[in-house]
Amino acid sequence: MSVGDRILSGLRTIVLIEERTRSLDDGLKGLKTKIEGSLSNHEARLVRLETIIEIARPDGAVLRIAPGPTEAT
């Protein structure tokens, strides 16, 4: 294998690595967007839960959410 062939082979390898890196970068950007959206959704849910927990009756009792009535089978 001549020096020129080795240089061309090295350049081809670099191009392939660069393409794979770009592909992985795009995939990670998509994953980051999904995670950020999911985290903001969880934060909104936590705020709602905290609000429900903080609702208290005038006598000091904490509001509890009871399960619905069950049907007899």
C-alpha positions as a Markdown table, in Angstrom:
| # | Residue | x | y | z |
|---|---|---|---|---|
| 1 | Met | 0.0 | 0.0 | 0.0 |
| 2 | Ser | 1.5 | 3.3 | -1.1 |
| 3 | Val | 1.6 | 6.4 | 1.0 |
| 4 | Gly | -1.1 | 8.0 | -1.2 |
| 5 | Asp | -3.4 | 5.1 | -0.7 |
| 6 | Arg | -2.9 | 5.2 | 3.1 |
| 7 | Ile | -3.6 | 9.0 | 3.1 |
| 8 | Leu | -6.8 | 8.5 | 1.1 |
| 9 | Ser | -7.9 | 5.6 | 3.4 |
| 10 | Gly | -7.3 | 7.8 | 6.4 |
| 11 | Leu | -9.3 | 10.7 | 4.8 |
| 12 | Arg | -12.2 | 8.3 | 4.1 |
| 13 | Thr | -12.2 | 7.1 | 7.7 |
| 14 | Ile | -12.3 | 10.7 | 8.9 |
| 15 | Val | -15.3 | 11.5 | 6.7 |
| 16 | Leu | -17.1 | 8.4 | 8.0 |
| 17 | Ile | -16.4 | 9.3 | 11.6 |
| 18 | Glu | -17.6 | 12.8 | 11.0 |
| 19 | Glu | -20.9 | 11.6 | 9.4 |
| 20 | Arg | -21.5 | 9.2 | 12.4 |
| 21 | Thr | -20.7 | 12.0 | 14.8 |
| 22 | Arg | -23.2 | 14.3 | 13.1 |
| 23 | Ser | -25.8 | 11.6 | 13.2 |
| 24 | Leu | -25.3 | 11.0 | 16.9 |
| 25 | Asp | -25.4 | 14.7 | 17.5 |
| 26 | Asp | -28.8 | 15.0 | 15.8 |
| 27 | Gly | -30.1 | 12.1 | 17.8 |
| 28 | Leu | -28.9 | 13.6 | 21.0 |
| 29 | Lys | -30.6 | 16.9 | 20.2 |
| 30 | Gly | -33.9 | 15.1 | 19.7 |
| 31 | Leu | -33.5 | 13.2 | 22.9 |
| 32 | Lys | -32.6 | 16.5 | 24.8 |
| 33 | Thr | -35.8 | 18.1 | 23.5 |
| 34 | Lys | -37.9 | 15.1 | 24.6 |
| 35 | Ile | -36.3 | 15.1 | 28.1 |
| 36 | Glu | -36.8 | 18.8 | 28.5 |
| 37 | Gly | -40.4 | 18.6 | 27.5 |
| 38 | Ser | -41.0 | 15.7 | 29.9 |
| 39 | Leu | -39.3 | 17.5 | 32.8 |
| 40 | Ser | -41.4 | 20.6 | 32.3 |
| 41 | Asn | -44.5 | 18.4 | 32.2 |
| 42 | His | -43.5 | 16.7 | 35.5 |
| 43 | Glu | -42.8 | 20.1 | 37.1 |
| 44 | Ala | -46.4 | 21.2 | 36.2 |
| 45 | Arg | -47.8 | 18.0 | 37.7 |
| 46 | Leu | -45.8 | 18.6 | 40.9 |
| 47 | Val | -47.2 | 22.1 | 41.2 |
| 48 | Arg | -50.7 | 20.8 | 40.8 |
| 49 | Leu | -50.1 | 18.1 | 43.4 |
| 50 | Glu | -48.6 | 20.6 | 45.8 |
| 51 | Thr | -51.6 | 22.9 | 45.3 |
| 52 | Ile | -54.0 | 20.1 | 46.1 |
| 53 | Ile | -52.0 | 19.1 | 49.2 |
| 54 | Glu | -52.0 | 22.7 | 50.5 |
| 55 | Ile | -55.7 | 23.2 | 50.2 |
| 56 | Ala | -57.0 | 23.0 | 53.8 |
| 57 | Arg | -60.4 | 23.4 | 55.4 |
| 58 | Pro | -61.1 | 26.1 | 57.9 |
| 59 | Asp | -61.0 | 23.7 | 60.8 |
| 60 | Gly | -57.4 | 22.8 | 60.0 |
| 61 | Ala | -58.0 | 19.4 | 58.4 |
| 62 | Val | -56.2 | 18.7 | 55.2 |
| 63 | Leu | -58.4 | 18.0 | 52.1 |
| 64 | Arg | -58.2 | 14.4 | 51.2 |
| 65 | Ile | -59.3 | 13.0 | 47.8 |
| 66 | Ala | -61.2 | 9.8 | 48.5 |
| 67 | Pro | -61.6 | 7.1 | 45.9 |
| 68 | Gly | -64.9 | 6.8 | 44.1 |
| 69 | Pro | -67.7 | 4.5 | 45.3 |
| 70 | Thr | -67.2 | 0.9 | 44.3 |
| 71 | Glu | -69.9 | -1.2 | 42.7 |
| 72 | Ala | -70.8 | -4.5 | 44.3 |
| 73 | Thr | -70.6 | -7.4 | 41.8 |
